[in-house]
Amino acid sequence: MLSILVNGEHQMVEPDLTVAELLTSLKMNPRFLAVELNRRVVPRAEHNQTRIAANDQIEIVTLVGGG
């Protein structure tokens, strides 16, 4: 298991997990999210290829629209 930070909270995840798999495990719809990995925005098109490593810091932000 790997230790990572997700929105400031420690989480243990499986090795070789991708950003897409992390979002699925958290039951989050990537369509309405922005993901930052170690202070770098990860484009949605790269979620399936971007692997998470030990001690990574991930911020997940929900996009909200309105007026």
Residue pairs with C-beta under 8 A, 6 or more apart in sequence:
1 12
1 13
1 14
1 15
2 12
2 13
2 14
2 15
2 17
2 52
2 53
2 54
2 55
3 10
3 11
3 12
3 54
3 55
4 10
4 11
4 12
4 13
4 52
4 54
4 55
4 56
4 57
4 58
5 11
5 55
5 56
5 57
5 58
6 22
6 26
6 58
6 60
7 58
7 59
7 60
13 22
13 25
13 52
16 51
17 25
17 51
17 52
18 47
18 48
18 49
18 50
18 51
18 52
19 35
19 37
19 42
19 46
19 47
19 48
19 50
19 52
19 58
20 30
20 47
20 48
22 52
22 58
23 29
23 30
23 33
23 35
23 47
23 60
26 60
28 60
30 44
30 47
31 44
32 62
32 63
33 60
33 61
33 62
33 63
34 41
34 60
34 61
34 63
35 41
35 42
35 47
35 58
35 59
35 60
35 61
36 42
36 58
36 59
36 60
36 61
37 50
37 52
37 56
37 57
37 58
38 56
38 57
39 57
42 50
52 58
